[in-house]
Amino acid sequence: MVLGDVVGKVWADRILPALQGRRLVLVRPHGDGPDLVAVDPLNVGIGTTVLVVTDEAAAAVTGQPTVDAAVVALVADPGSERTEPTT
């Protein structure tokens, strides 16, 4: 999994039929690594911190074997400690 920020949308001039209608976003990973083009089933906005899965996990999430990166979660505040509610 990769934690990163959405830095833009990606528009394809031509796309495989299996990806027709899918939203694509450009994700810049935190730390080192190249930017990723990911399928975005969550309709995230630019500037949002997201969790991206790659390879077989991305294909499983989207149901398409041609997909190798997919957004699977919005991250509200990366690096902060979460406190569990008390009852």
All heavy atoms as an XYZ file, in Angstrom:
622
protein
N       0.839     -1.174      0.000
C       0.000      0.000      0.000
C       0.883      1.236      0.000
O       1.984      1.217      0.522
C      -0.918      0.006      1.207
C      -2.009     -1.044      1.123
S      -3.202     -0.897      2.440
C      -2.458     -1.975      3.643
N       0.345      2.296     -0.581
C       1.082      3.541     -0.720
C       0.237      4.679     -0.155
O      -0.941      4.808     -0.496
C       1.392      3.827     -2.208
C       2.093      5.155     -2.377
C       2.209      2.698     -2.818
N       0.842      5.497      0.704
C       0.190      6.686      1.221
C       0.664      7.866      0.390
O       1.870      8.036      0.165
C       0.572      6.885      2.692
C      -0.123      8.014      3.432
C      -1.619      7.728      3.567
C       0.509      8.196      4.802
N      -0.269      8.672     -0.110
C       0.131      9.797     -0.943
C      -0.951     10.844     -1.062
O      -2.062     10.682     -0.532
N      -0.636     11.923     -1.770
C      -1.567     13.026     -1.976
C      -2.006     13.064     -3.436
O      -1.186     12.891     -4.344
C      -0.902     14.354     -1.632
C      -0.534     14.451     -0.161
O      -1.337     13.993      0.665
O       0.551     14.977      0.141
N      -3.282     13.313     -3.647
C      -3.803     13.463     -5.003
C      -3.376     14.844     -5.497
O      -3.688     15.862     -4.879
C      -5.337     13.325     -5.027
C      -5.880     13.562     -6.425
C      -5.749     11.952     -4.523
N      -2.635     14.867     -6.612
C      -2.111     16.131     -7.138
C      -2.784     16.538     -8.445
O      -2.519     17.618     -8.959
C      -0.572     16.083     -7.309
C       0.098     15.950     -5.947
C      -0.147     14.964     -8.228
N      -3.629     15.686     -8.985
C      -4.321     16.061    -10.212
C      -5.184     14.943    -10.750
O      -5.163     13.820    -10.255
N      -5.959     15.293    -11.781
C      -6.761     14.318    -12.505
C      -5.994     13.930    -13.764
O      -5.190     14.704    -14.272
C      -8.109     14.908    -12.903
C      -8.972     15.294    -11.733
C     -10.249     15.927    -12.220
C     -11.080     16.431    -11.063
N     -12.298     17.115    -11.532
N      -6.269     12.744    -14.270
C      -5.631     12.272    -15.502
C      -6.734     12.046    -16.529
O      -7.712     11.352    -16.249
C      -4.845     10.960    -15.262
C      -4.272     10.433    -16.561
C      -3.740     11.181    -14.233
N      -6.568     12.652    -17.695
C      -7.539     12.512    -18.787
C      -6.892     11.723    -19.901
O      -5.799     12.060    -20.359
C      -7.966     13.882    -19.302
C      -8.537     14.748    -18.240
C      -7.895     15.735    -17.542
C      -9.851     14.679    -17.696
N      -8.732     16.287    -16.615
C      -9.944     15.665    -16.686
C     -10.970     13.892    -17.969
C     -11.101     15.879    -15.953
C     -12.123     14.112    -17.229
C     -12.177     15.094    -16.245
N      -7.525     10.673    -20.358
C      -6.988      9.818    -21.416
C      -7.650     10.168    -22.748
O      -8.870     10.322    -22.821
C      -7.234      8.351    -21.086
N      -6.847     10.302    -23.795
C      -7.395     10.501    -25.138
C      -8.045      9.227    -25.649
O      -9.076      9.259    -26.302
C      -6.303     10.935    -26.114
C      -5.870     12.368    -25.883
O      -6.685     13.163    -25.376
O      -4.717     12.689    -26.208
N      -7.400      8.099    -25.353
C      -7.936      6.774    -25.680
C      -7.734      5.891    -24.464
O      -6.752      6.010    -23.761
C      -7.196      6.158    -26.872
C      -7.488      6.844    -28.163
C      -6.892      6.077    -29.299
N      -5.979      6.960    -29.996
C      -5.140      6.582    -30.926
N      -5.045      5.319    -31.258
N      -4.377      7.439    -31.524
N      -8.681      4.978    -24.258
C      -8.607      4.134    -23.070
C      -9.206      2.768    -23.396
O     -10.086      2.660    -24.261
C      -9.334      4.814    -21.886
C      -8.952      4.187    -20.551
C     -10.823      4.839    -22.091
C      -9.268      5.059    -19.360
N      -8.733      1.738    -22.741
C      -9.287      0.402    -22.936
C     -10.765      0.394    -22.570
O     -11.183      1.082    -21.632
C      -8.553     -0.606    -22.052
C      -7.101     -0.889    -22.401
C      -6.458     -1.760    -21.318
C      -7.001     -1.560    -23.746
N     -11.560     -0.384    -23.266
C     -12.993     -0.447    -22.950
C     -13.273     -0.784    -21.482
O     -14.215     -0.257    -20.898
C     -13.520     -1.535    -23.882
C     -12.577     -1.533    -25.037
C     -11.230     -1.192    -24.455
N     -12.449     -1.628    -20.885
C     -12.654     -2.018    -19.484
C     -12.482     -0.831    -18.522
O     -12.995     -0.855    -17.411
C     -11.689     -3.132    -19.095
N     -11.760      0.195    -18.957
C     -11.526      1.360    -18.103
C     -12.409      2.550    -18.475
O     -12.320      3.609    -17.849
C     -10.056      1.771    -18.170
C      -9.061      0.737    -17.643
C      -7.642      1.225    -17.833
C      -9.332      0.433    -16.186
N     -13.240      2.372    -19.487
C     -14.137      3.440    -19.927
C     -15.007      3.905    -18.765
O     -15.595      3.092    -18.051
C     -15.030      2.926    -21.055
C     -15.608      4.000    -21.917
C     -14.597      4.504    -22.941
O     -13.652      3.819    -23.273
N     -14.821      5.687    -23.421
N     -15.057      5.198    -18.542
C     -15.892      5.748    -17.479
C     -15.242      5.744    -16.110
O     -15.830      6.238    -15.144
N     -14.045      5.200    -16.003
C     -13.345      5.193    -14.709
C     -12.603      6.504    -14.534
O     -11.984      7.011    -15.455
C     -12.321      4.046    -14.632
C     -12.887      2.674    -14.807
C     -13.391      2.136    -13.501
N     -13.846      0.769    -13.673
C     -13.747     -0.132    -12.737
N     -13.206      0.139    -11.596
N     -14.216     -1.344    -12.955
N     -12.651      7.056    -13.345
C     -11.929      8.286    -13.031
C     -10.492      7.913    -12.689
O     -10.246      6.963    -11.927
C     -12.612      8.960    -11.854
C     -11.971     10.231    -11.391
C     -12.773     10.764    -10.216
N     -11.967     11.607     -9.392
C     -12.070     12.919     -9.355
N     -12.957     13.527    -10.093
N     -11.286     13.631     -8.568
N      -9.543      8.673    -13.231
C      -8.122      8.449    -12.963
C      -7.542      9.673    -12.263
O      -7.855     10.815    -12.626
C      -7.356      8.202    -14.262
C      -7.840      7.044    -15.128
C      -7.072      7.022    -16.448
C      -7.699      5.725    -14.406
N      -6.696      9.433    -11.265
C      -6.048     10.528    -10.540
C      -4.543     10.287    -10.473
O      -4.069      9.152    -10.551
C      -6.610     10.698     -9.109
C      -8.048     11.180     -9.148
C      -6.486      9.429     -8.301
N      -3.804     11.389    -10.328
C      -2.359     11.325    -10.161
C      -2.054     11.462     -8.681
O      -2.472     12.441     -8.040
C      -1.693     12.453    -10.958
C      -0.171     12.443    -11.008
C       0.331     11.184    -11.721
C       0.340     13.683    -11.719
N      -1.348     10.475     -8.132
C      -1.043     10.441     -6.698
C       0.466     10.550     -6.502
O       1.237      9.797     -7.106
C      -1.561      9.128     -6.050
C      -1.190      9.069     -4.574
C      -3.067      9.003     -6.235
N       0.880     11.508     -5.669
C       2.294     11.685     -5.332
C       2.544     11.038     -3.977
O       2.024     11.493     -2.945
C       2.639     13.172     -5.281
C       4.102     13.418     -4.953
C       4.585     14.752     -5.460
N       4.457     14.794     -6.915
C       4.050     15.874     -7.583
N       3.746     16.983     -6.952
N       3.961     15.837     -8.910
N       3.311      9.934     -3.950
C       3.559      9.217     -2.687
C       4.311     10.067     -1.672
O       5.132     10.911     -2.046
C       4.422      8.026     -3.111
C       4.180      7.870     -4.565
C       3.925      9.251     -5.085
N       4.022      9.847     -0.388
C       4.812     10.461      0.671
C       6.152      9.739      0.687
O       6.209      8.526      0.545
C       4.129     10.295      2.024
C       2.862     11.103      2.142
N       2.162     11.193      3.308
C       2.173     11.862      1.249
C       1.106     11.970      3.136
N       1.083     12.373      1.880
N       7.224     10.468      0.861
C       8.551      9.854      0.822
C       9.018      9.708     -0.619
O       8.656     10.496     -1.484
N       9.804      8.689     -0.877
C      10.359      8.478     -2.213
C       9.420      7.670     -3.084
O       8.566      6.947     -2.588
C      11.703      7.743     -2.119
C      12.781      8.610     -1.497
O      12.653      9.840     -1.575
O      13.730      8.051     -0.921
N       9.633      7.776     -4.377
C       8.873      6.983     -5.322
C       8.232      7.847     -6.390
O       7.958      9.028     -6.164
N       7.998      7.243     -7.538
C       7.387      7.989     -8.641
C       5.892      8.214     -8.404
O       5.256      7.488     -7.629
C       7.610      7.066     -9.842
C       7.650      5.694     -9.246
C       8.304      5.860     -7.896
N       5.353      9.223     -9.067
C       3.913      9.449     -9.014
C       3.188      8.246     -9.609
O       3.720      7.554    -10.472
C       3.543     10.702     -9.804
C       4.032     11.981     -9.144
O       4.542     11.925     -8.007
O       3.902     13.043     -9.778
N       1.959      8.008     -9.150
C       1.145      6.886     -9.622
C      -0.126      7.403    -10.275
O      -0.731      8.358     -9.784
C       0.728      5.996     -8.449
C       1.803      5.342     -7.607
C       1.177      4.752     -6.352
C       2.482      4.263     -8.415
N      -0.533      6.770    -11.352
C      -1.862      6.991    -11.902
C      -2.728      5.881    -11.330
O      -2.418      4.704    -11.485
C      -1.864      6.947    -13.441
C      -3.289      7.037    -13.965
C      -1.000      8.065    -14.005
N      -3.795      6.275    -10.634
C      -4.639      5.289     -9.947
C      -6.100      5.461    -10.350
O      -6.566      6.580    -10.560
C      -4.504      5.438     -8.432
N      -6.814      4.339    -10.446
C      -8.255      4.369    -10.624
C      -8.851      4.875     -9.308
O      -8.407      4.484     -8.224
C      -8.791      2.964    -10.972
C     -10.301      2.921    -10.912
C      -8.294      2.543    -12.345
N      -9.848      5.757     -9.409
C     -10.408      6.399     -8.230
C     -11.899      6.097     -8.083
O     -12.737      6.872     -8.529
C     -10.182      7.909     -8.317
C     -10.862      8.676     -7.212
O     -11.151      8.080     -6.152
O     -11.120      9.872     -7.409
N     -12.264      4.997     -7.432
C     -13.681      4.688     -7.246
C     -14.344      5.523     -6.143
O     -15.557      5.499     -5.999
C     -13.680      3.204     -6.876
C     -12.350      2.973     -6.257
C     -11.406      3.922     -6.951
N     -13.551      6.279     -5.369
C     -14.092      7.049     -4.249
C     -14.367      8.507     -4.592
O     -14.886      9.249     -3.755
C     -13.125      6.983     -3.047
C     -12.811      5.584     -2.525
C     -11.831      5.666     -1.360
C     -14.072      4.870     -2.111
N     -13.975      8.948     -5.793
C     -14.196     10.324     -6.231
C     -13.532     11.331     -5.286
O     -14.171     12.251     -4.781
C     -15.695     10.608     -6.371
C     -15.955     11.820     -7.233
O     -15.155     12.167     -8.093
N     -17.075     12.473     -7.007
N     -12.246     11.147     -5.049
C     -11.489     12.007     -4.144
C     -11.158     13.335     -4.821
O     -11.170     13.446     -6.042
C     -10.186     11.317     -3.670
C     -10.506     10.055     -2.920
C      -9.246     11.032     -4.818
N     -10.834     14.329     -4.011
C     -10.479     15.636     -4.541
C      -8.982     15.852     -4.548
O      -8.226     15.174     -3.841
N      -8.559     16.824     -5.349
C      -7.148     17.199     -5.392
C      -6.759     17.744     -4.017
O      -7.503     18.482     -3.396
C      -6.898     18.233     -6.507
C      -7.160     17.584     -7.864
C      -5.476     18.781     -6.435
C      -7.129     18.538     -9.034
N      -5.579     17.338     -3.540
C      -5.101     17.740     -2.224
C      -5.445     16.750     -1.128
O      -4.969     16.880     -0.003
N      -6.246     15.752     -1.440
C      -6.648     14.738     -0.469
C      -5.527     13.722     -0.259
O      -4.879     13.316     -1.215
C      -7.903     14.003     -0.962
O      -8.916     14.956     -1.232
C      -8.404     13.011      0.059
N      -5.311     13.315      0.971
C      -4.372     12.240      1.262
C      -5.134     10.923      1.158
O      -6.220     10.787      1.721
C      -3.758     12.396      2.664
O      -3.073     13.655      2.723
C      -2.767     11.276      2.965
N      -4.553      9.981      0.409
C      -5.236      8.714      0.131
C      -4.316      7.532      0.355
O      -3.096      7.674      0.399
C      -5.766      8.674     -1.329
C      -6.835      9.721     -1.546
C      -4.642      8.828     -2.337
N      -4.936      6.368      0.462
C      -4.225      5.102      0.507
C      -4.485      4.401     -0.821
O      -5.636      4.277     -1.241
C      -4.732      4.252      1.667
C      -3.959      2.983      1.978
C      -2.524      3.322      2.381
C      -4.649      2.223      3.093
N      -3.417      3.981     -1.478
C      -3.509      3.335     -2.788
C      -2.980      1.913     -2.677
O      -1.932      1.691     -2.058
C      -2.674      4.115     -3.839
C      -2.666      3.409     -5.177
C      -3.190      5.534     -3.988
N      -3.716      0.964     -3.247
C      -3.204     -0.405     -3.356
C      -2.722     -0.613     -4.785
O      -3.182      0.057     -5.710
C      -4.254     -1.473     -2.975
C      -4.584     -1.396     -1.500
C      -5.498     -1.360     -3.819
N      -1.789     -1.542     -4.934
C      -1.198     -1.784     -6.252
C      -1.276     -3.267     -6.614
O      -1.621     -4.107     -5.792
C       0.276     -1.318     -6.280
O       0.998     -2.011     -5.265
C       0.395      0.179     -6.060
N      -0.957     -3.524     -7.870
C      -0.851     -4.874     -8.400
C      -2.138     -5.684     -8.224
O      -3.200     -5.205     -8.565
C       0.369     -5.597     -7.813
C       1.661     -4.812     -8.067
O       1.796     -4.258     -9.185
O       2.497     -4.734     -7.169
N      -2.040     -6.905     -7.697
C      -3.204     -7.791     -7.602
C      -4.310     -7.217     -6.725
O      -5.492     -7.423     -6.987
C      -2.803     -9.180     -7.083
C      -1.960     -9.982     -8.042
C      -0.473     -9.687     -7.895
O      -0.080     -8.921     -6.978
O       0.314    -10.197     -8.705
N      -3.939     -6.488     -5.686
C      -4.954     -5.886     -4.807
C      -5.772     -4.848     -5.562
O      -6.992     -4.771     -5.398
C      -4.292     -5.261     -3.586
N      -5.134     -4.056     -6.408
C      -5.850     -3.051     -7.206
C      -6.779     -3.725     -8.204
O      -7.917     -3.296     -8.400
C      -4.859     -2.148     -7.923
N      -6.305     -4.788     -8.830
C      -7.145     -5.529     -9.776
C      -8.354     -6.129     -9.066
O      -9.468     -6.102     -9.589
C      -6.319     -6.617    -10.460
N      -8.158     -6.629     -7.854
C      -9.262     -7.224     -7.092
C     -10.289     -6.170     -6.680
O     -11.490     -6.400     -6.767
C      -8.727     -7.947     -5.858
N      -9.811     -5.003     -6.261
C     -10.708     -3.932     -5.828
C     -11.585     -3.455     -6.978
O     -12.774     -3.207     -6.803
C      -9.893     -2.749     -5.249
C     -10.731     -1.494     -5.124
C      -9.300     -3.128     -3.907
N     -11.004     -3.314     -8.151
C     -11.735     -2.769     -9.294
C     -12.427     -3.831    -10.138
O     -13.273     -3.506    -10.961
C     -10.789     -1.975    -10.212
O      -9.770     -2.853    -10.709
C     -10.168     -0.804     -9.467
N     -12.022     -5.087     -9.970
C     -12.578     -6.155    -10.792
C     -12.025     -6.173    -12.201
O     -12.594     -6.819    -13.078
N     -10.912     -5.473    -12.429
C     -10.291     -5.400    -13.749
C      -8.817     -5.802    -13.665
O      -8.042     -5.149    -12.971
C     -10.390     -3.971    -14.313
C     -11.775     -3.520    -14.612
C     -12.409     -4.368    -15.705
O     -11.743     -4.828    -16.625
N     -13.707     -4.595    -15.586
N      -8.412     -6.839    -14.382
C      -7.020     -7.282    -14.316
C      -6.034     -6.272    -14.903
O      -4.845     -6.351    -14.633
C      -7.012     -8.593    -15.111
C      -8.225     -8.539    -15.964
C      -9.226     -7.690    -15.244
N      -6.516     -5.307    -15.679
C      -5.620     -4.308    -16.282
C      -5.255     -3.186    -15.309
O      -4.346     -2.414    -15.580
C      -6.276     -3.680    -17.523
O      -7.541     -3.136    -17.145
C      -6.452     -4.692    -18.623
N      -5.931     -3.088    -14.176
C      -5.673     -2.013    -13.206
C      -4.557     -2.432    -12.264
O      -4.603     -3.509    -11.683
C      -6.954     -1.686    -12.413
C      -6.667     -0.700    -11.290
C      -8.021     -1.139    -13.342
N      -3.535     -1.541    -12.116
C      -2.452     -1.875    -11.192
C      -2.278     -0.855    -10.065
O      -1.344     -0.943     -9.289
C      -1.135     -2.094    -11.938
C      -0.604     -0.850    -12.598
O      -1.295      0.178    -12.594
O       0.517     -0.907    -13.121
N      -3.200      0.115     -9.949
C      -3.207      1.034     -8.810
C      -4.635      1.548     -8.624
O      -5.288      1.932     -9.589
C      -2.257      2.196     -9.033
N      -5.109      1.544     -7.377
C      -6.467      2.002     -7.086
C      -6.530      2.655     -5.714
O      -5.933      2.165     -4.753
C      -7.464      0.843     -7.142
N      -7.264      3.761     -5.630
C      -7.496      4.436     -4.360
C      -8.498      3.606     -3.568
O      -9.557      3.243     -4.079
C      -8.056      5.860     -4.599
C      -8.437      6.516     -3.281
C      -7.056      6.712     -5.368
N      -8.159      3.301     -2.303
C      -9.061      2.489     -1.476
C      -9.492      3.176     -0.188
O     -10.392      2.690      0.484
C      -8.445      1.113     -1.136
C      -8.295      0.269     -2.385
C      -7.128      1.261     -0.404
N      -8.858      4.303      0.166
C      -9.234      4.980      1.410
C      -8.806      6.434      1.383
O      -7.782      6.782      0.791
C      -8.590      4.289      2.610
N      -9.610      7.273      2.033
C      -9.236      8.659      2.313
C      -8.582      8.669      3.683
O      -9.077      8.011      4.606
C     -10.466      9.557      2.346
C     -11.319      9.596      1.089
C     -12.545     10.461      1.330
C     -10.532     10.116     -0.078
N      -7.507      9.398      3.840
C      -6.801      9.460      5.116
C      -7.001     10.863      5.689
O      -6.550     11.850      5.102
C      -5.304      9.142      4.938
C      -4.576      9.232      6.271
C      -5.129      7.768      4.304
N      -7.696     10.954      6.823
C      -8.075     12.245      7.389
C      -6.867     13.038      7.891
O      -6.732     14.208      7.600
C      -9.078     12.046      8.513
N      -5.990     12.404      8.644
C      -4.864     13.123      9.238
C      -3.682     12.176      9.358
O      -3.501     11.543     10.394
C      -5.265     13.689     10.605
C      -4.251     14.667     11.158
O      -3.306     15.029     10.429
O      -4.398     15.056     12.311
N      -2.877     12.052      8.292
C      -1.784     11.080      8.329
C      -0.767     11.417      9.415
O      -0.436     12.573      9.628
C      -1.155     11.194      6.947
C      -1.576     12.520      6.424
C      -2.882     12.834      7.072
N      -0.344     10.410     10.129
C       0.683     10.561     11.144
C       0.178     10.907     12.526
O       0.927     10.851     13.482
N      -1.086     11.257     12.665
C      -1.596     11.580     14.002
C      -2.063     10.289     14.688
O      -2.431      9.332     14.038
C      -2.751     12.578     13.923
O      -3.863     11.986     13.322
N      -2.026     10.333     15.990
C      -2.484      9.174     16.737
C      -3.998      9.245     16.885
O      -4.551     10.305     17.159
C      -1.828      9.135     18.122
C      -0.362      8.802     18.042
C       0.233      8.570     19.422
O      -0.501      8.116     20.325
O       1.414      8.864     19.586
N      -4.636      8.123     16.692
C      -6.077      8.060     16.838
C      -6.411      7.629     18.255
O      -5.848      6.685     18.784
C      -6.664      7.067     15.848
C      -8.154      6.977     15.961
C      -8.705      6.023     14.970
N     -10.136      5.877     15.274
C     -11.001      5.445     14.401
N     -10.634      5.111     13.210
N     -12.264      5.339     14.735
N      -7.327      8.331     18.869
C      -7.768      7.942     20.197
C      -9.118      7.269     20.067
O     -10.006      7.765     19.382
C      -7.867      9.153     21.130
O      -8.741     10.114     20.546
C      -6.493      9.787     21.344
N      -9.263      6.153     20.715
C     -10.520      5.410     20.696
C     -11.490      6.053     21.676
O     -11.100      6.504     22.749
C     -10.267      3.950     21.064
C      -9.411      3.189     20.075
C     -10.028      3.107     18.699
O     -11.267      2.943     18.596
O      -9.293      3.225     17.713
N     -12.763      6.095     21.289
C     -13.745      6.670     22.226
C     -13.858      5.834     23.490
O     -13.730      4.609     23.451
C     -15.045      6.647     21.430
C     -14.807      5.784     20.240
C     -13.332      5.640     20.068
N     -14.086      6.500     24.583
C     -14.268      5.784     25.852
C     -15.751      5.631     26.117
O     -16.558      6.472     25.730
C     -13.603      6.545     27.012
O     -14.166      7.850     27.070
C     -12.105      6.621     26.817
N     -16.102      4.548     26.788
C     -17.512      4.315     27.089
C     -17.776      4.368     28.562
O     -16.948      4.319     29.388
C     -17.984      2.958     26.542
O     -17.133      1.943     27.054
C     -17.994      2.969     25.048
